[in-house]
């Protein structure tokens, strides 16, 4: 039953930036957060690239979104809040 509820309420896909060129990241993140801004929290998977995280955070700040960088066990994602 838990899986069924997760599918129903978390149908928004996370944005996975693995394999994406750094030059394309800002545009992809902008499109993603603007499209799903009413469905926060959102998850952006960055991997462990510090440069990728910096680009994502800069884009989030420019649009006024709050964020949290990963957790203790997994630092390869950014959680986006409204």
CORPEJO-V300289 format. One record per residue. N is the residue number from 0. RES is the residue in one small letter. SS is DSSP state (~ for helix, > for strand, _ for the rest). PHI is phi in radians with two decimals (* if undefined). NEAR is the number of other ideal C-beta (glycine too) atoms within 12 Angstrom. Layout:
n=N res=RES ss=SS phi=PHI near=NEAR
n=N res=RES ss=SS phi=PHI near=NEAR
This chain:
n=0 res=x ss=_ phi=* near=7
n=1 res=x ss=~ phi=-1.10 near=9
n=2 res=x ss=~ phi=-1.09 near=9
n=3 res=x ss=~ phi=-1.12 near=10
n=4 res=x ss=~ phi=-1.19 near=10
n=5 res=x ss=~ phi=-1.09 near=11
n=6 res=x ss=~ phi=-1.10 near=12
n=7 res=x ss=~ phi=-1.18 near=11
n=8 res=x ss=~ phi=-1.71 near=11
n=9 res=x ss=_ phi=-2.09 near=17
n=10 res=x ss=_ phi=-1.45 near=12
n=11 res=x ss=_ phi=-1.43 near=22
n=12 res=x ss=_ phi=-1.26 near=15
n=13 res=x ss=_ phi=-1.38 near=23
n=14 res=x ss=> phi=-1.64 near=32
n=15 res=x ss=> phi=-1.74 near=20
n=16 res=x ss=_ phi=-1.73 near=31
n=17 res=x ss=_ phi=-1.09 near=18
n=18 res=x ss=_ phi=1.46 near=14
n=19 res=x ss=_ phi=-1.57 near=24
n=20 res=x ss=_ phi=-1.22 near=15
n=21 res=x ss=~ phi=-1.01 near=23
n=22 res=x ss=~ phi=-1.17 near=11
n=23 res=x ss=~ phi=-1.66 near=18
n=24 res=x ss=~ phi=-1.11 near=33
n=25 res=x ss=~ phi=-1.00 near=27
n=26 res=x ss=~ phi=-1.14 near=19
n=27 res=x ss=~ phi=-1.13 near=27
n=28 res=x ss=~ phi=-1.15 near=40
n=29 res=x ss=~ phi=-1.01 near=24
n=30 res=x ss=~ phi=-1.06 near=17
n=31 res=x ss=~ phi=-1.14 near=32
n=32 res=x ss=~ phi=-1.25 near=34
n=33 res=x ss=~ phi=-1.28 near=22
n=34 res=x ss=~ phi=-1.14 near=16
n=35 res=x ss=_ phi=-1.93 near=24
n=36 res=x ss=~ phi=-1.07 near=22
n=37 res=x ss=~ phi=-1.48 near=11
n=38 res=x ss=~ phi=-2.01 near=20
n=39 res=x ss=_ phi=-1.13 near=22
n=40 res=x ss=_ phi=-1.45 near=22
n=41 res=x ss=> phi=-1.95 near=32
n=42 res=x ss=> phi=-2.18 near=31
n=43 res=x ss=> phi=-2.01 near=42
n=44 res=x ss=> phi=-1.57 near=30
n=45 res=x ss=_ phi=-1.88 near=37
n=46 res=x ss=_ phi=1.35 near=23
n=47 res=x ss=_ phi=-1.68 near=16
n=48 res=x ss=_ phi=-1.26 near=22
n=49 res=x ss=~ phi=-1.13 near=15
n=50 res=x ss=~ phi=-1.14 near=19
n=51 res=x ss=~ phi=-1.11 near=34
n=52 res=x ss=~ phi=-1.08 near=28
n=53 res=x ss=~ phi=-1.09 near=19
n=54 res=x ss=~ phi=-1.12 near=28
n=55 res=x ss=~ phi=-1.10 near=42
n=56 res=x ss=~ phi=-1.12 near=27
n=57 res=x ss=~ phi=-1.06 near=20
n=58 res=x ss=~ phi=-1.13 near=32
n=59 res=x ss=~ phi=-1.11 near=34
n=60 res=x ss=~ phi=-1.12 near=18
n=61 res=x ss=~ phi=-1.16 near=15
n=62 res=x ss=_ phi=-1.77 near=22
n=63 res=x ss=_ phi=1.38 near=14
n=64 res=x ss=_ phi=-1.61 near=28
n=65 res=x ss=> phi=-1.53 near=19
n=66 res=x ss=> phi=-2.64 near=28
n=67 res=x ss=> phi=-2.43 near=22
n=68 res=x ss=> phi=-1.51 near=24
n=69 res=x ss=_ phi=0.74 near=21
n=70 res=x ss=_ phi=-2.45 near=12
n=71 res=x ss=_ phi=-1.08 near=7
n=72 res=x ss=_ phi=-1.59 near=7
n=73 res=x ss=_ phi=-2.39 near=16
n=74 res=x ss=_ phi=-1.75 near=19
n=75 res=x ss=_ phi=-1.62 near=24
n=76 res=x ss=> phi=-2.57 near=29
n=77 res=x ss=> phi=-2.23 near=40
n=78 res=x ss=> phi=-1.63 near=27
n=79 res=x ss=> phi=-1.87 near=35
n=80 res=x ss=> phi=-2.02 near=18
n=81 res=x ss=_ phi=-1.39 near=17
